[in-house]
Amino acid sequence: MKVSSNATSLSVSFPEGIFPAGCPSRTVLDHITSKWGVLILIALSEGEQRWSDLRRRADGISEKMLAQTLKTLERDGLVHRNAQATIPPRVDYSLTSRGHELSALLVPLATWAFQNADDIINGQR
Amino acid sequence: MKVSSNATSLSVSFPEGIFPAGCPSRTVLDHITSKWGVLILIALSEGEQRWSDLRRRADGISEKMLAQTLKTLERDGLVHRNAQATIPPRVDYSLTSRGHELSALLVPLATWAFQNADDIINGQR
């Protein structure tokens, strides 16, 4: 599937606007909008971070889920893992250029959520 | 929590870049980046749709999950449900103005996923 780089509508890429299940773009969309993936990518948009920084910023994430999320993001070429053979060993995480491209789209989304959260939650009462 | 409307960095809104668990913005962020929520909001960005249209476009969604997703989006004030007392009854769904605001941020994200999906999946091999 190809999309022209100046596509403004998804109908350009998908006949009749259907998002086929099992298509690579659905897999990628799932990864980049995953509960913890979004928080990690946004945290890394502010610069390189250590494991413990990410754990603290993505408040509530378990060690296991942090490891799994970082592994997926690394495999997707979005996050770079830099392990230094110091004592104690030090591991830093940062965004790749593709990750930077993506986080530039996620930060406005998170900002919108922060700006609208109170109205949305209050509106439900 | 308040963010200035021209915030470019999340550190403006969150001390030390921490995203507190249980905070309204986390709940809202979870809704708007949910697996099916994203697909429904993007489908509706192209205009009003019937239940059956949404079911077809969000390929793979179950009846139950579609109902649940639409209910959450309606409660969040993002989607408007218009039921007409015709025979047979007809129900249309459309974006509210808040929903339009949000979908304008989600469409570029989905477009990015579509454009990068092949490279990302191939890079994993």
gemmi code that builds the backbone of each chain (N, CA, C; Angstrom):
import gemmi

chains = {
    "A": [
        ("MET", (0.838, -1.191, 0.000), (0.000, 0.000, 0.000), (0.876, 1.245, 0.000)),
        ("LYS", (0.550, 2.199, -0.860), (1.336, 3.429, -0.974), (0.428, 4.630, -0.751)),
        ("VAL", (0.965, 5.620, -0.123), (0.216, 6.860, 0.084), (1.084, 7.979, -0.464)),
        ("SER", (0.507, 8.929, -1.159), (1.306, 10.062, -1.604), (1.679, 10.871, -0.372)),
        ("SER", (2.859, 11.511, -0.427), (3.386, 12.129, 0.792), (2.547, 13.331, 1.219)),
        ("ASN", (1.723, 13.865, 0.330), (0.898, 14.998, 0.725), (-0.574, 14.602, 0.875)),
        ("ALA", (-0.782, 13.331, 1.198), (-2.154, 12.847, 1.369), (-2.840, 13.609, 2.504)),
        ("THR", (-4.022, 14.107, 2.269), (-4.749, 14.774, 3.334), (-5.927, 13.934, 3.785)),
        ("SER", (-6.270, 12.929, 3.006), (-7.411, 12.083, 3.344), (-6.974, 10.634, 3.225)),
        ("LEU", (-7.508, 9.806, 4.132), (-7.114, 8.406, 4.100), (-7.728, 7.652, 2.945)),
        ("SER", (-8.762, 8.214, 2.319), (-9.363, 7.514, 1.189), (-8.375, 7.403, 0.029)),
        ("VAL", (-7.320, 8.245, 0.076), (-6.273, 8.151, -0.940), (-5.617, 6.774, -0.867)),
        ("SER", (-5.410, 6.303, 0.357), (-4.662, 5.059, 0.509), (-5.543, 3.824, 0.623)),
        ("PHE", (-6.769, 3.993, 1.103), (-7.629, 2.841, 1.314), (-8.904, 2.924, 0.507)),
        ("PRO", (-9.111, 1.968, -0.394), (-10.343, 1.993, -1.171), (-11.534, 1.975, -0.223)),
        ("GLU", (-12.436, 2.892, -0.437), (-13.653, 3.009, 0.376), (-13.375, 3.190, 1.862)),
        ("GLY", (-12.178, 3.647, 2.209), (-11.889, 3.970, 3.610), (-11.838, 2.769, 4.539)),
        ("ILE", (-11.610, 1.598, 3.967), (-11.545, 0.401, 4.823), (-10.117, 0.198, 5.327)),
        ("PHE", (-9.991, -0.106, 6.616), (-8.685, -0.388, 7.206), (-8.569, -1.891, 7.376)),
        ("PRO", (-7.917, -2.596, 6.450), (-7.955, -4.056, 6.493), (-7.245, -4.616, 7.719)),
        ("ALA", (-7.899, -5.565, 8.380), (-7.290, -6.262, 9.512), (-6.082, -7.040, 9.006)),
        ("GLY", (-5.033, -7.114, 9.820), (-3.858, -7.918, 9.472), (-2.910, -7.213, 8.526)),
        ("CYS", (-3.257, -6.014, 8.098), (-2.407, -5.239, 7.198), (-1.277, -4.609, 8.030)),
        ("PRO", (-0.046, -4.474, 7.457), (1.075, -3.964, 8.257), (0.777, -2.634, 8.936)),
        ("SER", (0.021, -1.758, 8.252), (-0.249, -0.445, 8.845), (-1.114, -0.556, 10.097)),
        ("ARG", (-1.933, -1.585, 10.165), (-2.746, -1.787, 11.366), (-1.856, -2.227, 12.531)),
        ("THR", (-0.893, -3.112, 12.225), (0.061, -3.556, 13.251), (0.852, -2.367, 13.785)),
        ("VAL", (1.350, -1.543, 12.862), (2.162, -0.388, 13.253), (1.311, 0.619, 14.040)),
        ("LEU", (0.094, 0.851, 13.568), (-0.809, 1.777, 14.266), (-1.082, 1.279, 15.691)),
        ("ASP", (-1.256, -0.028, 15.841), (-1.466, -0.596, 17.183), (-0.258, -0.339, 18.089)),
        ("HIS", (0.956, -0.528, 17.542), (2.167, -0.315, 18.352), (2.284, 1.140, 18.798)),
        ("ILE", (2.091, 2.054, 17.836), (2.375, 3.458, 18.136), (1.253, 4.128, 18.928)),
        ("THR", (0.098, 3.480, 19.019), (-0.966, 4.040, 19.856), (-1.204, 3.165, 21.085)),
        ("SER", (-0.257, 2.267, 21.383), (-0.441, 1.416, 22.564), (-0.342, 2.264, 23.830)),
        ("LYS", (-1.093, 1.841, 24.820), (-1.162, 2.548, 26.109), (0.196, 3.058, 26.592)),
        ("TRP", (1.178, 2.163, 26.646), (2.477, 2.561, 27.189), (3.412, 3.097, 26.112)),
        ("GLY", (3.241, 2.615, 24.893), (4.097, 3.088, 23.797), (4.017, 4.601, 23.642)),
        ("VAL", (2.799, 5.123, 23.693), (2.592, 6.571, 23.554), (3.353, 7.319, 24.653)),
        ("LEU", (3.207, 6.857, 25.890), (3.863, 7.565, 27.008), (5.386, 7.523, 26.898)),
        ("ILE", (5.910, 6.371, 26.489), (7.368, 6.244, 26.357), (7.894, 7.141, 25.233)),
        ("LEU", (7.201, 7.125, 24.095), (7.643, 7.955, 22.962), (7.598, 9.440, 23.311)),
        ("ILE", (6.563, 9.833, 24.041), (6.447, 11.230, 24.451), (7.550, 11.598, 25.453)),
        ("ALA", (7.804, 10.707, 26.400), (8.874, 10.974, 27.377), (10.219, 11.134, 26.656)),
        ("LEU", (10.463, 10.279, 25.660), (11.744, 10.337, 24.944), (11.837, 11.546, 24.011)),
        ("SER", (10.689, 12.166, 23.707), (10.728, 13.360, 22.847), (11.493, 14.482, 23.532)),
        ("GLU", (11.665, 14.380, 24.857), (12.409, 15.413, 25.587), (13.896, 15.100, 25.703)),
        ("GLY", (14.329, 13.991, 25.097), (15.750, 13.665, 25.102), (16.012, 12.278, 25.665)),
        ("GLU", (17.280, 11.849, 25.560), (17.729, 10.539, 26.029), (17.346, 10.321, 27.498)),
        ("GLN", (16.936, 9.096, 27.818), (16.535, 8.784, 29.184), (17.079, 7.428, 29.613)),
        ("ARG", (17.283, 7.301, 30.894), (17.673, 6.008, 31.458), (16.412, 5.213, 31.778)),
        ("TRP", (16.602, 3.933, 31.944), (15.512, 3.020, 32.315), (14.693, 3.568, 33.495)),
        ("SER", (15.410, 3.983, 34.534), (14.715, 4.440, 35.747), (13.918, 5.726, 35.502)),
        ("ASP", (14.428, 6.599, 34.593), (13.680, 7.807, 34.232), (12.355, 7.428, 33.577)),
        ("LEU", (12.446, 6.472, 32.636), (11.240, 6.078, 31.895), (10.225, 5.438, 32.828)),
        ("ARG", (10.741, 4.637, 33.747), (9.871, 3.964, 34.719), (9.103, 4.999, 35.550)),
        ("ARG", (9.789, 6.072, 35.932), (9.202, 7.117, 36.753), (8.203, 7.964, 35.952)),
        ("ARG", (8.571, 8.267, 34.699), (7.720, 9.134, 33.881), (6.426, 8.443, 33.458)),
        ("ALA", (6.540, 7.185, 33.039), (5.336, 6.444, 32.657), (4.768, 5.820, 33.926)),
        ("ASP", (4.267, 6.690, 34.755), (3.812, 6.314, 36.103), (2.825, 5.145, 36.051)),
        ("GLY", (3.134, 4.081, 36.801), (2.237, 2.929, 36.863), (2.690, 1.761, 36.006)),
        ("ILE", (3.702, 1.959, 35.159), (4.172, 0.869, 34.294), (4.956, -0.141, 35.135)),
        ("SER", (4.797, -1.423, 34.822), (5.566, -2.453, 35.522), (6.912, -2.637, 34.815)),
        ("GLU", (7.865, -3.243, 35.522), (9.183, -3.528, 34.919), (9.011, -4.357, 33.648)),
        ("LYS", (8.136, -5.348, 33.745), (7.927, -6.277, 32.635), (7.351, -5.548, 31.418)),
        ("MET", (6.353, -4.691, 31.665), (5.699, -3.977, 30.572), (6.634, -2.942, 29.966)),
        ("LEU", (7.483, -2.328, 30.800), (8.454, -1.362, 30.268), (9.448, -2.075, 29.344)),
        ("ALA", (9.919, -3.233, 29.780), (10.861, -4.009, 28.965), (10.220, -4.394, 27.630)),
        ("GLN", (8.978, -4.843, 27.698), (8.267, -5.303, 26.500), (7.990, -4.140, 25.538)),
        ("THR", (7.578, -3.007, 26.102), (7.269, -1.827, 25.276), (8.539, -1.329, 24.578)),
        ("LEU", (9.646, -1.250, 25.337), (10.898, -0.775, 24.746), (11.397, -1.730, 23.662)),
        ("LYS", (11.204, -3.020, 23.867), (11.617, -4.027, 22.885), (10.840, -3.850, 21.572)),
        ("THR", (9.528, -3.651, 21.698), (8.694, -3.444, 20.502), (9.113, -2.173, 19.774)),
        ("LEU", (9.326, -1.089, 20.523), (9.690, 0.189, 19.903), (11.076, 0.113, 19.258)),
        ("GLU", (11.970, -0.679, 19.876), (13.316, -0.846, 19.320), (13.231, -1.661, 18.017)),
        ("ARG", (12.425, -2.716, 18.040), (12.269, -3.575, 16.861), (11.611, -2.804, 15.709)),
        ("ASP", (10.749, -1.855, 16.059), (10.095, -1.023, 15.037), (11.012, 0.085, 14.521)),
        ("GLY", (12.230, 0.173, 15.079), (13.175, 1.191, 14.616), (12.823, 2.589, 15.106)),
        ("LEU", (12.120, 2.671, 16.218), (11.699, 3.975, 16.749), (12.573, 4.424, 17.911)),
        ("VAL", (13.117, 3.445, 18.621), (13.912, 3.732, 19.816), (15.282, 3.069, 19.693)),
        ("HIS", (16.308, 3.806, 20.113), (17.673, 3.292, 20.096), (18.109, 2.985, 21.527)),
        ("ARG", (18.680, 1.802, 21.728), (19.144, 1.370, 23.037), (20.666, 1.467, 23.066)),
        ("ASN", (21.198, 2.192, 24.012), (22.640, 2.382, 24.098), (23.139, 1.843, 25.439)),
        ("ALA", (23.756, 0.633, 25.375), (24.254, 0.000, 26.602), (25.736, 0.289, 26.759)),
        ("GLN", (26.117, 0.827, 27.906), (27.525, 1.128, 28.155), (28.092, 0.148, 29.182)),
        ("ALA", (29.270, -0.379, 28.848), (29.875, -1.418, 29.695), (30.597, -0.810, 30.887)),
        ("THR", (29.874, -0.008, 31.635), (30.463, 0.593, 32.834), (30.089, -0.265, 34.043)),
        ("ILE", (30.667, 0.074, 35.187), (30.254, -0.594, 36.424), (29.680, 0.448, 37.359)),
        ("PRO", (28.383, 0.411, 37.707), (27.374, -0.543, 37.196), (27.025, -0.257, 35.739)),
        ("PRO", (26.510, -1.240, 35.005), (26.168, -1.014, 33.590), (25.118, 0.069, 33.462)),
        ("ARG", (25.226, 0.848, 32.389), (24.279, 1.940, 32.188), (23.626, 1.804, 30.813)),
        ("VAL", (22.310, 1.877, 30.789), (21.578, 1.770, 29.520), (20.734, 3.023, 29.316)),
        ("ASP", (20.958, 3.671, 28.168), (20.165, 4.853, 27.820), (19.288, 4.559, 26.610)),
        ("TYR", (18.160, 5.202, 26.574), (17.239, 5.059, 25.447), (17.017, 6.423, 24.819)),
        ("SER", (16.950, 6.414, 23.475), (16.677, 7.678, 22.772), (15.861, 7.381, 21.522)),
        ("LEU", (15.289, 8.414, 20.936), (14.519, 8.242, 19.703), (15.450, 8.168, 18.500)),
        ("THR", (15.134, 7.316, 17.546), (15.814, 7.321, 16.252), (15.211, 8.468, 15.439)),
        ("SER", (15.694, 8.690, 14.220), (15.099, 9.787, 13.433), (13.644, 9.452, 13.109)),
        ("ARG", (13.352, 8.192, 12.853), (11.956, 7.803, 12.609), (11.101, 8.030, 13.870)),
        ("GLY", (11.702, 7.741, 15.027), (11.000, 7.958, 16.290), (10.704, 9.440, 16.535)),
        ("HIS", (11.666, 10.292, 16.137), (11.457, 11.741, 16.280), (10.297, 12.213, 15.398)),
        ("GLU", (10.280, 11.672, 14.174), (9.206, 12.006, 13.234), (7.851, 11.681, 13.863)),
        ("LEU", (7.787, 10.489, 14.464), (6.537, 10.030, 15.068), (6.180, 10.840, 16.310)),
        ("SER", (7.157, 11.081, 17.164), (6.833, 11.791, 18.410), (6.362, 13.221, 18.127)),
        ("ALA", (6.818, 13.779, 16.995), (6.327, 15.115, 16.608), (4.823, 15.098, 16.329)),
        ("LEU", (4.277, 13.925, 16.007), (2.827, 13.807, 15.793), (2.103, 13.437, 17.084)),
        ("LEU", (2.818, 12.744, 17.980), (2.185, 12.299, 19.228), (2.105, 13.410, 20.280)),
        ("VAL", (3.107, 14.275, 20.310), (3.112, 15.331, 21.331), (1.870, 16.239, 21.213)),
        ("PRO", (1.492, 16.681, 19.990), (0.254, 17.486, 19.902), (-0.988, 16.715, 20.369)),
        ("LEU", (-0.991, 15.417, 20.134), (-2.122, 14.589, 20.544), (-2.210, 14.534, 22.071)),
        ("ALA", (-1.075, 14.316, 22.716), (-1.051, 14.264, 24.179), (-1.389, 15.644, 24.753)),
        ("THR", (-0.867, 16.695, 24.128), (-1.169, 18.056, 24.587), (-2.669, 18.317, 24.513)),
        ("TRP", (-3.278, 17.869, 23.403), (-4.730, 18.022, 23.247), (-5.459, 17.285, 24.373)),
        ("ALA", (-5.000, 16.056, 24.673), (-5.635, 15.267, 25.743), (-5.532, 16.005, 27.076)),
        ("PHE", (-4.363, 16.577, 27.357), (-4.160, 17.288, 28.619), (-5.057, 18.529, 28.681)),
        ("GLN", (-5.174, 19.214, 27.550), (-5.973, 20.443, 27.524), (-7.468, 20.181, 27.646)),
        ("ASN", (-7.916, 19.039, 27.126), (-9.355, 18.758, 27.073), (-9.829, 17.789, 28.148)),
        ("ALA", (-8.891, 17.202, 28.891), (-9.238, 16.130, 29.829), (-10.290, 16.556, 30.846)),
        ("ASP", (-10.101, 17.726, 31.461), (-11.038, 18.149, 32.507), (-12.444, 18.339, 31.938)),
        ("ASP", (-12.538, 19.008, 30.784), (-13.855, 19.216, 30.151), (-14.510, 17.878, 29.814)),
        ("ILE", (-13.721, 16.959, 29.287), (-14.274, 15.660, 28.873), (-14.785, 14.892, 30.091)),
        ("ILE", (-13.982, 14.835, 31.124), (-14.365, 14.075, 32.319), (-15.529, 14.766, 33.038)),
        ("ASN", (-15.494, 16.102, 33.116), (-16.604, 16.829, 33.763), (-17.909, 16.675, 32.987)),
        ("GLY", (-17.802, 16.652, 31.659), (-18.983, 16.523, 30.806), (-19.720, 15.215, 31.009)),
        ("GLN", (-19.027, 14.235, 31.580), (-19.628, 12.912, 31.777), (-20.452, 12.850, 33.050)),
        ("ARG", (-20.250, 13.844, 33.922), (-20.937, 13.777, 35.215), (-22.416, 14.136, 35.100)),
    ],
    "B": [
        ("MET", (-5.007, 20.564, 35.927), (-3.761, 20.817, 35.203), (-4.021, 21.702, 34.000)),
        ("LYS", (-3.184, 22.705, 33.802), (-3.381, 23.660, 32.706), (-2.168, 23.644, 31.792)),
        ("VAL", (-2.421, 23.790, 30.524), (-1.339, 23.873, 29.550), (-1.576, 25.143, 28.745)),
        ("SER", (-0.546, 25.894, 28.456), (-0.751, 27.055, 27.601), (-1.058, 26.543, 26.204)),
        ("SER", (-1.876, 27.291, 25.458), (-2.379, 26.765, 24.186), (-1.264, 26.607, 23.154)),
        ("ASN", (-0.147, 27.276, 23.377), (0.940, 27.129, 22.411), (2.095, 26.298, 22.991)),
        ("ALA", (1.748, 25.416, 23.931), (2.767, 24.568, 24.540), (3.426, 23.698, 23.472)),
        ("THR", (4.736, 23.677, 23.451), (5.414, 22.817, 22.495), (6.063, 21.647, 23.213)),
        ("SER", (6.128, 21.724, 24.513), (6.753, 20.663, 25.273), (5.844, 20.272, 26.423)),
        ("LEU", (5.816, 18.975, 26.713), (4.930, 18.524, 27.779), (5.432, 18.907, 29.151)),
        ("SER", (6.701, 19.279, 29.251), (7.214, 19.649, 30.572), (6.532, 20.907, 31.088)),
        ("VAL", (5.879, 21.646, 30.158), (5.105, 22.812, 30.573), (3.985, 22.372, 31.504)),
        ("SER", (3.375, 21.237, 31.167), (2.196, 20.825, 31.919), (2.514, 19.840, 33.033)),
        ("PHE", (3.593, 19.081, 32.896), (3.892, 18.075, 33.905), (5.249, 18.297, 34.536)),
        ("PRO", (5.258, 18.520, 35.843), (6.537, 18.721, 36.504), (7.427, 17.497, 36.258)),
        ("GLU", (8.619, 17.771, 35.800), (9.603, 16.716, 35.521), (9.126, 15.691, 34.498)),
        ("GLY", (8.121, 16.061, 33.696), (7.697, 15.181, 32.604), (7.038, 13.893, 33.048)),
        ("ILE", (6.505, 13.894, 34.275), (5.842, 12.684, 34.758), (4.364, 12.709, 34.364)),
        ("PHE", (3.875, 11.589, 33.869), (2.469, 11.454, 33.514), (1.779, 10.665, 34.617)),
        ("PRO", (1.114, 11.343, 35.566), (0.611, 10.630, 36.739), (-0.495, 9.639, 36.378)),
        ("ALA", (-0.365, 8.422, 36.900), (-1.411, 7.410, 36.714), (-2.686, 7.908, 37.378)),
        ("GLY", (-3.830, 7.619, 36.772), (-5.112, 7.967, 37.374), (-5.529, 9.408, 37.131)),
        ("CYS", (-4.684, 10.177, 36.482), (-4.987, 11.577, 36.159), (-5.950, 11.594, 34.961)),
        ("PRO", (-6.914, 12.563, 34.908), (-7.906, 12.568, 33.823), (-7.275, 12.503, 32.430)),
        ("SER", (-6.146, 13.180, 32.256), (-5.553, 13.196, 30.920), (-5.061, 11.814, 30.496)),
        ("ARG", (-4.677, 10.991, 31.460), (-4.270, 9.608, 31.145), (-5.485, 8.811, 30.681)),
        ("THR", (-6.621, 9.003, 31.361), (-7.857, 8.311, 30.968), (-8.239, 8.709, 29.546)),
        ("VAL", (-8.207, 10.025, 29.284), (-8.593, 10.521, 27.961), (-7.613, 10.024, 26.899)),
        ("LEU", (-6.327, 10.073, 27.217), (-5.311, 9.599, 26.268), (-5.540, 8.117, 25.946)),
        ("ASP", (-5.892, 7.332, 26.955), (-6.180, 5.909, 26.730), (-7.370, 5.731, 25.777)),
        ("HIS", (-8.422, 6.528, 25.963), (-9.603, 6.412, 25.097), (-9.269, 6.748, 23.646)),
        ("ILE", (-8.564, 7.885, 23.482), (-8.366, 8.386, 22.116), (-7.276, 7.641, 21.375)),
        ("THR", (-6.477, 6.852, 22.103), (-5.484, 6.034, 21.404), (-5.855, 4.554, 21.498)),
        ("SER", (-7.095, 4.247, 21.851), (-7.472, 2.837, 21.935), (-7.514, 2.232, 20.531)),
        ("LYS", (-7.200, 0.961, 20.478), (-7.124, 0.216, 19.211), (-8.273, 0.560, 18.255)),
        ("TRP", (-9.505, 0.456, 18.741), (-10.662, 0.667, 17.859), (-11.087, 2.123, 17.824)),
        ("GLY", (-10.873, 2.849, 18.924), (-11.247, 4.266, 18.966), (-10.570, 5.042, 17.839)),
        ("VAL", (-9.284, 4.795, 17.647), (-8.534, 5.485, 16.592), (-9.167, 5.210, 15.226)),
        ("LEU", (-9.468, 3.957, 14.938), (-10.023, 3.614, 13.626), (-11.406, 4.235, 13.404)),
        ("ILE", (-12.226, 4.249, 14.451), (-13.573, 4.829, 14.331), (-13.483, 6.346, 14.114)),
        ("LEU", (-12.630, 7.001, 14.890), (-12.491, 8.458, 14.752), (-11.972, 8.828, 13.363)),
        ("ILE", (-11.052, 8.030, 12.856), (-10.509, 8.303, 11.523), (-11.584, 8.066, 10.453)),
        ("ALA", (-12.339, 6.992, 10.601), (-13.413, 6.712, 9.628), (-14.423, 7.863, 9.614)),
        ("LEU", (-14.769, 8.362, 10.793), (-15.753, 9.443, 10.884), (-15.207, 10.784, 10.394)),
        ("SER", (-13.865, 10.891, 10.299), (-13.285, 12.143, 9.790), (-13.714, 12.369, 8.345)),
        ("GLU", (-14.183, 11.326, 7.668), (-14.625, 11.478, 6.278), (-16.119, 11.792, 6.175)),
        ("GLY", (-16.779, 11.935, 7.325), (-18.200, 12.300, 7.305), (-19.068, 11.315, 8.072)),
        ("GLU", (-20.336, 11.662, 8.201), (-21.322, 10.849, 8.916), (-21.357, 9.415, 8.370)),
        ("GLN", (-21.499, 8.447, 9.285), (-21.522, 7.047, 8.852), (-22.602, 6.283, 9.605)),
        ("ARG", (-23.104, 5.266, 8.964), (-24.039, 4.365, 9.630), (-23.254, 3.290, 10.357)),
        ("TRP", (-23.955, 2.622, 11.273), (-23.366, 1.515, 12.026), (-22.648, 0.524, 11.099)),
        ("SER", (-23.348, 0.109, 10.048), (-22.807, -0.918, 9.142), (-21.559, -0.419, 8.405)),
        ("ASP", (-21.527, 0.891, 8.103), (-20.331, 1.462, 7.462), (-19.127, 1.344, 8.397)),
        ("LEU", (-19.376, 1.701, 9.672), (-18.279, 1.685, 10.644), (-17.789, 0.259, 10.861)),
        ("ARG", (-18.717, -0.658, 10.900), (-18.392, -2.068, 11.091), (-17.485, -2.557, 9.959)),
        ("ARG", (-17.782, -2.127, 8.741), (-17.032, -2.551, 7.556), (-15.656, -1.868, 7.524)),
        ("ARG", (-15.629, -0.589, 7.883), (-14.376, 0.156, 7.802), (-13.373, -0.279, 8.864)),
        ("ALA", (-13.855, -0.470, 10.088), (-12.957, -0.932, 11.154), (-12.917, -2.453, 11.075)),
        ("ASP", (-12.318, -2.925, 10.007), (-12.306, -4.352, 9.679), (-11.826, -5.196, 10.859)),
        ("GLY", (-12.653, -6.170, 11.249), (-12.268, -7.076, 12.330), (-12.932, -6.760, 13.660)),
        ("ILE", (-13.611, -5.614, 13.748), (-14.250, -5.238, 15.010), (-15.514, -6.089, 15.206)),
        ("SER", (-15.770, -6.477, 16.456), (-16.994, -7.238, 16.755), (-18.138, -6.255, 17.003)),
        ("GLU", (-19.373, -6.739, 16.917), (-20.550, -5.901, 17.206), (-20.428, -5.300, 18.607)),
        ("LYS", (-20.030, -6.170, 19.547), (-19.951, -5.763, 20.945), (-18.908, -4.652, 21.145)),
        ("MET", (-17.757, -4.843, 20.498), (-16.674, -3.871, 20.662), (-17.010, -2.557, 19.968)),
        ("LEU", (-17.722, -2.636, 18.836), (-18.136, -1.415, 18.143), (-19.107, -0.623, 19.022)),
        ("ALA", (-20.060, -1.326, 19.628), (-21.035, -0.668, 20.513), (-20.325, 0.002, 21.688)),
        ("GLN", (-19.375, -0.721, 22.277), (-18.647, -0.228, 23.449), (-17.782, 0.987, 23.085)),
        ("THR", (-17.102, 0.892, 21.944), (-16.225, 1.987, 21.502), (-17.053, 3.243, 21.217)),
        ("LEU", (-18.176, 3.079, 20.522), (-19.022, 4.235, 20.198), (-19.599, 4.868, 21.465)),
        ("LYS", (-19.950, 4.031, 22.421), (-20.495, 4.538, 23.682), (-19.448, 5.390, 24.423)),
        ("THR", (-18.217, 4.893, 24.486), (-17.132, 5.652, 25.138), (-16.902, 6.981, 24.409)),
        ("LEU", (-16.852, 6.941, 23.078), (-16.580, 8.160, 22.306), (-17.731, 9.155, 22.442)),
        ("GLU", (-18.964, 8.631, 22.543), (-20.140, 9.497, 22.717), (-20.076, 10.154, 24.109)),
        ("ARG", (-19.759, 9.350, 25.124), (-19.696, 9.864, 26.494), (-18.582, 10.906, 26.636)),
        ("ASP", (-17.512, 10.727, 25.849), (-16.400, 11.689, 25.877), (-16.725, 12.957, 25.078)),
        ("GLY", (-17.904, 13.001, 24.458), (-18.284, 14.185, 23.677), (-17.545, 14.300, 22.359)),
        ("LEU", (-17.109, 13.164, 21.821), (-16.356, 13.189, 20.564), (-17.220, 12.768, 19.380)),
        ("VAL", (-18.218, 11.937, 19.663), (-19.077, 11.391, 18.608), (-20.534, 11.699, 18.939)),
        ("HIS", (-21.293, 12.067, 17.900), (-22.716, 12.343, 18.056), (-23.517, 11.201, 17.424)),
        ("ARG", (-24.524, 10.716, 18.164), (-25.373, 9.621, 17.695), (-26.722, 10.207, 17.295)),
        ("ASN", (-27.116, 9.968, 16.064), (-28.375, 10.500, 15.561), (-29.305, 9.348, 15.169)),
        ("ALA", (-30.282, 9.066, 16.048), (-31.219, 7.961, 15.784), (-32.494, 8.514, 15.167)),
        ("GLN", (-32.871, 7.979, 14.036), (-34.100, 8.425, 13.370), (-35.172, 7.351, 13.497)),
        ("ALA", (-36.379, 7.802, 13.855), (-37.477, 6.865, 14.110), (-38.151, 6.429, 12.812)),
        ("THR", (-37.353, 5.937, 11.899), (-37.895, 5.438, 10.635), (-38.110, 3.935, 10.747)),
        ("ILE", (-38.735, 3.344, 9.745), (-38.861, 1.888, 9.704), (-38.154, 1.409, 8.440)),
        ("PRO", (-37.046, 0.622, 8.549), (-36.390, 0.244, 9.803), (-35.683, 1.439, 10.440)),
        ("PRO", (-35.413, 1.392, 11.753), (-34.736, 2.517, 12.412), (-33.349, 2.742, 11.812)),
        ("ARG", (-32.967, 4.000, 11.754), (-31.664, 4.322, 11.170), (-30.843, 5.123, 12.167)),
        ("VAL", (-29.609, 4.720, 12.383), (-28.735, 5.426, 13.316), (-27.464, 5.866, 12.584)),
        ("ASP", (-27.204, 7.150, 12.636), (-25.985, 7.683, 12.030), (-25.054, 8.215, 13.105)),
        ("TYR", (-23.777, 8.123, 12.838), (-22.769, 8.636, 13.762), (-21.940, 9.688, 13.053)),
        ("SER", (-21.609, 10.751, 13.792), (-20.759, 11.803, 13.222), (-19.864, 12.372, 14.314)),
        ("LEU", (-18.856, 13.121, 13.912), (-17.961, 13.751, 14.886), (-18.596, 15.033, 15.421)),
        ("THR", (-18.413, 15.297, 16.700), (-18.757, 16.604, 17.266), (-17.621, 17.559, 16.902)),
        ("SER", (-17.747, 18.824, 17.297), (-16.649, 19.744, 16.950), (-15.370, 19.338, 17.698)),
        ("ARG", (-15.536, 18.845, 18.934), (-14.354, 18.348, 19.661), (-13.761, 17.117, 18.964)),
        ("GLY", (-14.624, 16.284, 18.442), (-14.172, 15.099, 17.709), (-13.415, 15.471, 16.439)),
        ("HIS", (-13.888, 16.524, 15.759), (-13.196, 16.994, 14.550), (-11.797, 17.497, 14.894)),
        ("GLU", (-11.717, 18.249, 16.004), (-10.433, 18.769, 16.485), (-9.451, 17.615, 16.682)),
        ("LEU", (-9.959, 16.560, 17.331), (-9.116, 15.402, 17.625), (-8.739, 14.638, 16.359)),
        ("SER", (-9.712, 14.409, 15.487), (-9.421, 13.605, 14.299), (-8.404, 14.312, 13.403)),
        ("ALA", (-8.380, 15.648, 13.477), (-7.380, 16.393, 12.698), (-5.956, 16.061, 13.162)),
        ("LEU", (-5.837, 15.582, 14.421), (-4.522, 15.174, 14.935), (-4.261, 13.686, 14.670)),
        ("LEU", (-5.349, 12.906, 14.590), (-5.183, 11.459, 14.401), (-4.920, 11.072, 12.942)),
        ("VAL", (-5.512, 11.821, 12.012), (-5.336, 11.469, 10.601), (-3.854, 11.519, 10.188)),
        ("PRO", (-3.104, 12.582, 10.560), (-1.668, 12.578, 10.217), (-0.918, 11.391, 10.838)),
        ("LEU", (-1.346, 10.978, 12.033), (-0.701, 9.844, 12.698), (-0.956, 8.547, 11.919)),
        ("ALA", (-2.210, 8.344, 11.508), (-2.540, 7.147, 10.731), (-1.848, 7.180, 9.373)),
        ("THR", (-1.802, 8.362, 8.769), (-1.123, 8.494, 7.472), (0.350, 8.135, 7.613)),
        ("TRP", (0.963, 8.598, 8.689), (2.362, 8.267, 8.957), (2.522, 6.747, 9.090)),
        ("ALA", (1.603, 6.119, 9.824), (1.677, 4.655, 10.007), (1.586, 3.951, 8.656)),
        ("PHE", (0.676, 4.404, 7.814), (0.499, 3.779, 6.503), (1.739, 3.967, 5.642)),
        ("GLN", (2.336, 5.150, 5.729), (3.505, 5.442, 4.903), (4.740, 4.675, 5.363)),
        ("ASN", (4.831, 4.410, 6.662), (6.043, 3.797, 7.214), (5.903, 2.312, 7.514)),
        ("ALA", (4.689, 1.783, 7.392), (4.417, 0.411, 7.825), (5.326, -0.609, 7.132)),
        ("ASP", (5.457, -0.502, 5.808), (6.246, -1.499, 5.086), (7.707, -1.466, 5.528)),
        ("ASP", (8.273, -0.264, 5.643), (9.668, -0.130, 6.082), (9.853, -0.699, 7.484)),
        ("ILE", (8.896, -0.418, 8.364), (9.012, -0.871, 9.744), (8.939, -2.396, 9.813)),
        ("ILE", (7.974, -2.970, 9.129), (7.800, -4.429, 9.175), (8.970, -5.125, 8.460)),
        ("ASN", (9.407, -4.570, 7.331), (10.543, -5.176, 6.608), (11.834, -5.095, 7.427)),
        ("GLY", (11.988, -3.986, 8.156), (13.198, -3.784, 8.969), (13.339, -4.814, 10.069)),
        ("GLN", (12.223, -5.480, 10.393), (12.249, -6.454, 11.494), (12.728, -7.823, 11.030)),
        ("ARG", (12.740, -8.003, 9.699), (13.064, -9.355, 9.186), (14.545, -9.651, 9.275)),
    ],
}
model = gemmi.Model(1)
for chain_id, residues in chains.items():
    chain = gemmi.Chain(chain_id)
    for i, (resn, *xyz) in enumerate(residues, 1):
        res = gemmi.Residue()
        res.name, res.seqid = resn, gemmi.SeqId(i, " ")
        for name, pos in zip(("N", "CA", "C"), xyz):
            atom = gemmi.Atom()
            atom.name, atom.element = name, gemmi.Element(name[0])
            atom.pos, atom.b_iso = gemmi.Position(*pos), 0.0
            res.add_atom(atom)
        chain.add_residue(res)
    model.add_chain(chain)
structure = gemmi.Structure()
structure.add_model(model)
structure.setup_entities()
